[in-house]
């Protein structure tokens, strides 16, 4: 399977490396407008480098394209793929605003095109197992949740497109918290209302802190707290705590633990504690963490079998509409916004 990459930044290099490590994938081309970044691609043997992604698609004719460019380029590049009938992987988030993706979603549906958007936390061992526990019904009715996503990244004015609202669409909610928003939707279903509060402190145009209250269609309520300016969090860390009728569950990047009042869903009553190493399964090629490799493998297999995945463009559009509502709510001092 021939795969090309457009956007040779951090994530482009990551996905290119993983794809190049798969035995059944040939990395045939890489494209970037930056000659400095493109120098990385030119050092790879048997991988052609381009500055125009359309020329790369015309010449290489890949079976799939990985789009790892800044957000404002996502929709036009994705539409080009649809026009060519080309399956594509798109790094999150989907777009600057949800309404920008309406035509894209419609045309993808018409062509039944295989797509994936890079919400890789679904492929992390602990979060994937938590999904299994929730789906088993062992917890019973889910009542409330609390969740956080933190990293120590920004403590002075940042530079680059990520801190420009015009090019990024927003700050920590768009660039980071969408990973957690995607997980919450995966766990609890459709969101009904959100109430958001944000604050820009280090950044001039985008938010550095966000606190959001959610109400889901099934009655579950809870909150999310997010910042990329949290000290003592060297790596991105996500934590979710769930309170339910038959017990409670806590999951983070390293551990899953839950307590059941009575046996249910194939699980015993009392405590069950599962550490991340207990869940480990090897991957073909690991750069940046096995969840990235599992994600890329899922995309490759979906393209080969012409099968849709859950974390596709339509799912990413739902996440984006939640983000839009959070920003709208924050502009009106936390006014509840219906999705």
N, C-alpha and C positions, 0 to 999 in steps of 0.2 A: 504494500500500500504506500503510495507516494504522498508525502505530506509537506506542505510549505508553511513558513511562518512569516507574518508581517508584524514588525515591531520588535526590535532587538534590544529592549531594555531588560530589567531584572527578570520579569516574568517570561519574556520572549526567550531569553537564554535558558531559563529553567525548563520550559516546555520543549525547546529544541533539543536540549540535552537528554531529556527523558525519551522523546521520540526517537532520537538517534541511537538510543540504547536498546530499543525493542528490536528483536530479531525479524519481525514480520513488517517493519516499517522502514521506509527509505526517506530520509530528510533530503528533499531534492532542491529546496531553495529557501533563502532568507532575504528579507527586504527591510530597509530602514532608510529614512531621509538623512540620518546622521552618518557621515563618513567615519566618524570615530567609532560609533557602535557597530557599524557595518564591518569595520576591521576585524571584529571578533568572528563574524561569519566567514570572512575570507581566509581565516586561519584553519578552517575545517576543510579537510580533503573531501572532494566529490560533492561539495555543497556550493551551488552557484549563488552569488550575491547580487542583489538588485536594489535600485533606489526608487523604482516604480512598481508597485505591486500588481498593477494590471499587466504590465509587460512580463512579470514573473509568471502570472497565471496563464498568459497566452503561450509562453514558451515551454514552461514546465508541465502544464496541464496536470496539476496534482489531483489526487482523489479527495483531498480535504485540505482546508486552510485553517490555521490557528491565527486568530487576530488578537494581538497583545499590545495594541496601541493605546494612546490616551483616549479617554471616554468620548470626546467630541468627534472622533473619527469612526466610532463603532458602527453607527447606523448606515452611513454611506457605503462602508466596506462590506457590511453584512448584506445590504441590498444588492451589491455587485455579485456576491456569492449566489444569492437567490436567482438573479438573472441568468447565471451560468449553470444553475442546478447543482451547485457545489456545496456539499456538507461543510459546516464550519463550527469551530470552537471559538468562543468569545470570552475573554477575561472579563470578570465583573468590574463595575456594574454595567447593565445593558446600555443605558443611554443617559443623557442629561436630564430628561424628563420622560415620564411614562408615555405621554401623548405622542412623542416622536417615533415610538415603535409600533404604532397601530398598523401602518401599511406593511411593515416588516412581518408582523405576526400573521396578518391576513395572507400575505403571499407565501409564507412558509407553510401555512395550513393547506393552501391550494396545491402546493407541490409535494406535500408530505415530506419535506426535507428534514434530514437528521441534523439537529443542532445541540449544542451544549454551552452553558454559561458557567464560568469557573467558580462555583460555590463548593470548594473542595472539602469543607468540614463535614459534609455528608459521608465522606470516605475515611474519616478519622475513626479509629477503632472504638473509642469510648462513646462517641456521639452516635455511631451507627448501632451499637449494642443498646444504647438508651432508647433508640427508636423501636427496636425489637421488643423491649420491655413494655413500652407504652402501647404498642400495637397488640400485645398479648392480652391486654385488659387487666393485667395483674394489679395495677394501681387503682382500678375502679374509676369513678368520675374524677376528672382533674379539676381542682377548684381554683388554685392560684399558682403563680410562679414568680420568681425573681431571677434576673439574669444580668451578667456583666460581660463586657469585652474591653480589655485594657491593654495598652502597651506604652512603654516609655520611649516615645519617638520624637516629640516636638516640645522644645522648651525655649525656642526663640523663633522669630519670623522665618517661615520656611520659604524655599525658593523652588520654582518649577511649576509645571502645569497643574499639579495636584492642589495648589493653594490659590489658584485662579478660579473663581466661581464660573466664569464664562467657559472655561475649558474642562473643568472637573465636575461641575454641577453642584458641588457642595463639599463639605469637609469630612469630619469623622463619621458622620452617618452614611454618606455615599461611599467613602473610601474604605471604611473598616466595618462599621456596624451592620452592613448588609449581609455579612457572613452570618451574624447572629439572627438577624431578621429572617433569613432564609431557613435557618434551623427551627426557629419558632413556628413558622408556617408549616414546615415539614412535620413537626410534632403535633401541633394543635389545630391545623386546618386554616380556614379562611378568616381573615381579620375583618371585624365590623367597624370599630372605631379606634382612633389613636388620639392621644393628647401629648404634645411634645414641647419640651423646653430646651433651648440650645444657648450656648454662649461662645463667642469668639474672644479669646484673650491673647494668645500668641499670634494668631493669624488676623489679617486685616479684612479679608473677603469671605472666609469660610469659618464654620464652627469648629472649635476644639473640644467642646464638651456637649453631651446630649443626654437627656433623661426623658424616657418615653413610657407612657402608660398604654396598654393594649386591652381591648375587649374583643374576644373572638366570637365567631358565630355560634359556637357550641356552648357559650357561657363562661369559658375560661377567661380569667383576667390576670394581669400581672404587669411587671415593668422591666425595662431594660435601661442600664446605665452604661455609657460608652465614652471613652476619651482616649486620645493618642498621646496625652500629656500626663499619664499616671506614673509617678516615680516607682522604681523598684520592680518594674515589669519589663525585663529585658526582651522577652519574647511575647508575642501576642497570646493572650490568655482569655479563654471563654469559660464561663461558669453558669450553669442553669440549676436552679433548685425548684422542685415541683412539690406542691402539697396536694394530696388527693384523698378520696374517701377511704381507701384501704391502706394508706401509708404515705410515704414520701420518697423522693428520689433526688439525688444530687449527682451531676455529671460535670466534669471539666476535662481538660486535655489529657490528664494523667490518670483519672480514676472515675469509676462509676460505682455508686453505692446506693442501695435502696432498702427500705424497711417496710415489711408488709404485716398488717394486723392479723391476717389470716391467709393461708395458702391460696394461690390463684395463678392462673396463666402458666402453670407448669413450674412455678417457683414456690419455695418453702416460706413459711412465715418467719418473722424476725429479720435479721440483717443479712444481706448479700453484698459482699464487697469484691469488686473486680478491678485489678490494676491493669494499666495499659499493656505491660509486657505479657500478661496472661492471655491477651487477645491477639498478640502479634502473629501475622502470617506474612511470610516473605513475599517480596515483589521482585519483578524481573530486573529493575534498574532503579536505584534510589538516589535522587538529588532533591534536597530540601525537605524530605519527609516522605514516607510511603504513601500518605494520603494523596499526594500529587500524582504519584505513579498509578495508583488505583483509578484515580479520576481519568487520567489520560488513556489508560487501558480500557476503561468503560466506553470512552468516546470512540476509540479505534474499533472495538468490537461492535458498537452500535452502527457505525458506518458500514462495516463489512456485512452485517446482517440486515441493514436498512431498517433498524429498530429504534424507536424513540426512547429517550431517557427522561427521567422525572425532572432533572435540573436543566431543562431546555429553555429556549427563548421565551416561551409563553409563561413559564414559571418565573423567569427573571423579570418579565413585565409586571407580574403581580407584586414582586418585591419592590420594583421601582415605583409603583403606584402608592405603596405604603410609605416609601421615602418622601414622595411628593406631598402626601398628606401630613407627614411629620413636620416638614418645613412650613407648610401652610399653617398648621396649628401653632408652631413656634412664633410665627409672625403675628399671631393674634393671641399671644400670652397664654398658650395652652388650651385654647378652645377645642373641644372634641370635634374631630373631623371624621365623617363617615367615608369609608372607602368605596 
